[in-house]
Amino acid sequence: MSSGPDTTSGARIAERARKVVPGGVNSGQRSVPGLADLVVTATSGARFRDADGREYTDFHAAFGPPLLGHNDPDVARATAEAGARIGHLGVGVTEGEVQLAEQLTELIPSVEKVLLTSTGSEATFHALRVSRAATGRRLIVKFQGCYHGWHDSVSLNVISAPEMVGRHDPISTGILPEVLDATLVLPFNDSEAVRRAFAEHGHDIAAVIVEPVPHNVGTLLPYPEFLTTLREETARAGSVLVFDEVITGFRHALGGWQSISGVTPDLTTLGKAIANGAPVGAIGGRADLMDLFSTRPGAPAFFAGTYNGHPSVVAAALATLHKLRTEPVHDHVHRLGERVRTGLRGVYQRLDVPAVVTGHGSVFVTYFMPGDAPRTYDDLLANDATLFVGYRRRLLDHGLFELPLNLKRSHLSYAHTDADVDRLLEGTEAAVRAVLADGGARDLENASTMGGAVR
């Protein structure tokens, strides 16, 4: 006897969502072709389950935050204990906030003082605001392929079509032209372009903001000389150098990419892996810059946020940092990352598929293109998006999840095992063979996000 219509399947729940949530999702980055009916019901370690009972090994990891794995028991316990003990009052300070700030100033080379936010986008917004407050200047420099959040000054030139590279390419409408005009977009890894920009505009450049490794387009590893040039030119011109380490911070090293490169910026923004997925970000840096925020009475750069320093997310961050400092998390994920990258190179060699496997530490990505590892966004224009998106869609048939959007990176966590890597390599070979047999993904509409909104 039928029990009536199924109201709990992924398709049914997703249909309900689309009636009350624009597009059915709460972030444009979650609107993914082929996943319109994906409803997540449970996460644990390196896996998640959907409303239709399917289980996947997760190599997407929410764009990177759960470095320890989903629902890490130590982080979950600390969060629950904090929630049972203290609520969010929104005035004064808690000892947890002080402890977190002390640890961040100890770990991150550039951080003398630090403020907490709820997201990385807020942190980068405040970094640019305080840079303008400190310098009295107008211009911001960003780089093609780098993403720094949703705010207007940097919402341009991330994943651009070939004809838009070298021009302003906003990712949203509704941005005032004069705001876009105050942002200079340069090619990543091009030191000479940086020198030319400072020779022409250095007197009016408030800040240079950069992902030291542009992970929003997979992985572009920086030339050491490029980061050094940024430091030299900003110091010479009196501009502020901002490292956006929302992705690289803690995932690659406790001290962020700046501790790897030896280049120390003036300001650093953090998020994602800082609290294993809890909603917390941070901005920190030179004391003289940080003291310009209105958290110090009378200072000129306004800074506020109802949920900044919420006790539960602070507890999550403290528990995460404790585990990163006391357990071999980075050794484990870096070893697995090297296994994945080496194994994938073998897969594509056997299949005789032109491919570049790159990444760093726990991050990996395959570009379907000939040649060496890409260093600039222009290099990435050679990537075969039909194969990139197509094989990731086929991975779903093998219970493996890498985000099926063009140029997106994948991640390993402390919860992943060697057996997970073995399954990924086997599943990838099968998925790529299947895509090669049927000619690749045919429907690529909306399969590349952060592209231009204005043509």
LUMVEX-596442 format. One record per residue (C-alpha): residue in one letter; x, y, z. Coordinates in steps of 0.001 Angstrom, whole numbers, plus 500000, padded with zeros to 6 digits. Layout:
AXYZ
...
REM end
This chain:
M500000500000500000
S501408503392499012
S502190505777501829
G501595508783499568
P503986511046497688
D507621511091498766
T508198514467500375
T511715513710501625
S513578512887498383
G516195515277497103
A514033516306494160
R511047517091496380
I513056519094498912
A514895520954496160
E511564521795494539
R510346523230497844
A513564525220498141
R513157526822494720
K509728528092495723
V511044530093498677
V514785530559498018
P515863532241494761
G517358529436492700
G516962527068495649
V520388527791497156
N521883530408499454
S525037531131497464
G525539531535493745
Q528505529166494032
R526091526370495017
S524001526636491873
V525772523872489965
P524493522251486754
G523729518598487384
L523354519117491132
A520010520931491126
D518450518239493311
L521373517703495681
V520153517948499265
V522802517200501879
T521513515418504977
A524658514410506873
T528423514931506937
S531101512975508759
G534861512969508347
A535598512769504637
R532052511888503580
F528557513234503141
R525136511746502434
D522271513120500417
A518502512920500857
D518316509943498496
G520653507867500634
R523746508153498466
E527143508541500132
Y530084510405498628
T533722510798499547
D534096514562499630
F537090516153497903
H535361519519497522
A535138520237501252
A533054523420501081
F535785525244499113
G538314524229501750
P537350525038505370
P537150521552506990
L540876520834507039
L540295518387509895
G537279516792508200
H533572517301508674
N532228517234512227
D535642516836513823
P534795515498517291
D537199517759519188
V535955520889517429
A532334519807517844
R532869519157521556
A534512522529522132
T531747524312520256
A529006522526522208
E530691523217525542
A531052526908524713
G527424527084523617
A526277525540526868
R528398527902528953
I528223531312527291
G525986533063524815
H526775536003522594
L526345539259524489
G527629541666521856
V529481543901524291
G532875543723525969
V535192540811525196
T535490537154526156
E538669535421527230
G538326533125524212
E538605536096521850
V541760537177523636
Q543260533691523450
L542494533441519735
A544002536854519032
E547126535934521010
Q547571532752519003
L547072534488515661
T549676537131516516
E552039534337517517
L551496532229514381
I551136534698511485
P554337536693510761
S552534539900509713
V549991539995512531
E550736542337515425
K547068542994516192
V543946541280514900
L540175541736514642
L537604539011514081
T534892539026511422
S532247536510510424
T533474535954506846
G536531536342504691
S534727538833502463
E534235541132505437
A537919540841506277
T539056541857502779
F536504544685502714
H537924546109505928
A541489545651504690
L540827547873501699
R538866550421503732
V541603550844506314
S544237551025503564
R542444553980502049
A542008555521505495
A545714555161506216
T546996556478502889
G544302558918501807
R544583557368498370
R542016556090495888
L543312553151493834
I543313549427494603
V545369546873492661
K544110543315492217
F545100540506489860
Q543271538610487143
G542030535289488509
C542055536325492172
Y538811536456494153
H538578538492497346
G534893538342498204
W531618539863497166
H532234543582497750
D532314546020494863
S535970547087494796
V537189543560494043
S534162541951492345
L535784541801488944
N538168539796486764
V538068536400488398
I537129533730485818
S536958535899482707
A536235534980479116
P539257535410476828
E537911538593475278
M537490540190478732
V541033539611479958
G542788542964480082
R539513544846480520
H537303545443483541
D535136542335483888
P532706542753486818
I531120539588488191
S527920541429489120
T525734544199487871
G524802546985490282
I528379548141490875
L528986551869490386
P531353552533487462
E533402554923489571
V534057552102492062
L535313549816489296
D537391552652487874
A539285552833491161
T540525549249490777
L543512548403488591
V543600544797487361
L547031543347486564
P548179539895485384
F549306537600488203
N553003536682488305
D553930539625486061
S556469541670488010
E557073544066485151
A553366544947484981
V553491545742488704
R556484548003488248
R554794549836485361
A551609550321487399
F553551551831490305
A555617554015488001
E552396555503486628
H550009555396489585
G552104554745492707
H551261558106494251
D547553557134494293
I547683553388495069
A546263552739498517
A546686548974498496
V547663545903496545
I545569542852497443
V546576539396496269
E545915535739496862
P549541534632497259
V548366531436495557
P545301532115493377
H543276529069494394
N539991530458493115
V541101529382489641
G542594526097490850
T546260526687491612
L548617529281490171
L551849529031492118
P553640532373492497
Y557143533082491313
P559120534076494432
E560304537187492608
F556701538257492002
L555776538391495684
T559080540092496448
T558302542719493816
L554932543404495428
R556654543933498763
E559317546218497300
E556978548369495206
T554354548868497917
A557018549728500485
R558632552216498138
A555323553910497312
G553896553879500841
S551051551578499756
V549594548762501848
L550302545159500821
V547415542822501676
F547771539042501518
D544366537416501185
E545105534151502982
V541474533159503437
I542299529943501549
T546048529544502059
G546042530450505747
F546305527351507979
R545570524957505101
H549120525190503776
A550922526107506984
L550182527446510448
G551854530698509446
G550116530929506094
W551799531307502722
Q553785534255504065
S555656531856506341
I556458529706503293
S557448532544500964
G559270534687503498
V557404537757502223
T555583539615505007
P552606541790504011
D551222544748505944
L547783543181506406
T546527539605506250
T542974538326505882
L541973534884507135
G538947532589507110
K537886529078506013
A540295526622507704
I540815528886510727
A537875527173512480
N537349524012510397
G534238525454508774
A532700527548511528
P531803531050510254
V534750533155511369
G537271535341509566
A539965537726510675
I542010540718509604
G545370541341511191
G548612543127510533
R550763546065511516
A549676547634514786
D549653551170513364
L547181550116510652
M545001548033512948
D544811550894515451
L542998552955512802
F539843550880513318
S537059552356515430
T537320549514517959
R539858551973519395
P537776555017520415
G538260557970518125
A539929556005515343
P538677556867511831
A537950553544510083
F534579552183511203
F534556548514512183
A531605546548513554
G529731543266513296
T527056541814515538
Y528488538306515402
N532201539145515472
G533877537017518123
H530838534810518779
P531842532429521600
S530911529261519708
V532936530056516596
V535855531290518689
A535788527955520516
A535815526162517152
A538832528180516049
L540718527535519270
A540034523796519065
T541087523742515416
L544341525572516075
H545100523316519031
K544750520244516838
L546806521772514031
R549570522557516535
T549596519256518409
E548786516596515794
P550466515762512447
V547647517272510404
H549810518995507811
D552145516023507463
H549142513791506769
V547308515984504270
H550496517014502452
R551524513367502066
L548109512423500698
G548185515445498424
E551477514352496912
R550095510831496459
V547057512214494635
R549069514473492345
T551595511755491514
G548870509158490987
L546803511422488746
R549819512125486552
G550130508373486068
V546439508089485186
Y546645510704482454
Q549883509283481113
R548233505856480746
L545234507438479049
D547471509557476800
V545481512650477788
P547252516034477770
A546941517145481384
V548740519219483984
V548283518098487575
T549252520781490051
G548480522142493504
H550229522467496826
G549996520516500065
S546426519300500465
V545118521094497347
F545101519454493922
V543671520190490492
T543996518820486971
Y543963521129483968
F543344519416480637
M545939521183478574
P549460520561477271
G552611522119478647
D553911523032482056
A552048524064485202
P550203527331484515
R551505530487486117
T549065533090484778
Y545355533245484110
D546057533456480386
D547632529998480610
L544363528610481961
L542437529635478864
A543838526487477224
N542044524214479720
D539491521862478122
A536398522742480158
T534303519987478547
L536664517362479937
F537242519188483256
V533541519445484054
G532613516186482340
Y534840513857484336
R533768515447487612
R530132514792486746
R531057511154486069
L532860510893489421
L529441511040491065
D528712507586489635
H531634506288491685
G530621507932494958
L533348510583494601
F532696514325494778
E534805517029493208
L532894520201492407
P531845520036488706
L532582523693487966
N535365524825485677
L538778525538487254
K537732524666490805
R540321523110493094
S539893520024495288
H540980519413498888
L542112516690501232
S541470516653504957
Y542876514967508046
A539949512560507806
H540914511263504344
T542835507998504150
D545113506231501704
A542155504047500777
D540230507203499824
V543129508210497574
D543129504759495950
R539406505049495227
L539849508549493842
L542554507431491423
E540542504414490261
G537349506426489927
T539074509243488074
E540507506864485491
A537084505312484924
A535373508711484778
V537826510162482280
R537585507060480083
A533802507431480056
V533963511112479152
L536459510467476367
A534143507797474975
D531113510094474802
G532904513305473792
G532899515299477020
A530340517449478773
R527930518994476305
D526058521380478582
L528522523914479978
E526053526724480568
N526611528064484094
A529439525562484616
S531933528388484980
T531191530765487858
M532635534166488754
G532538535084485083
G531628538450483675
A528170539834484311
V528498542627481766
R529271542087478073
REM end
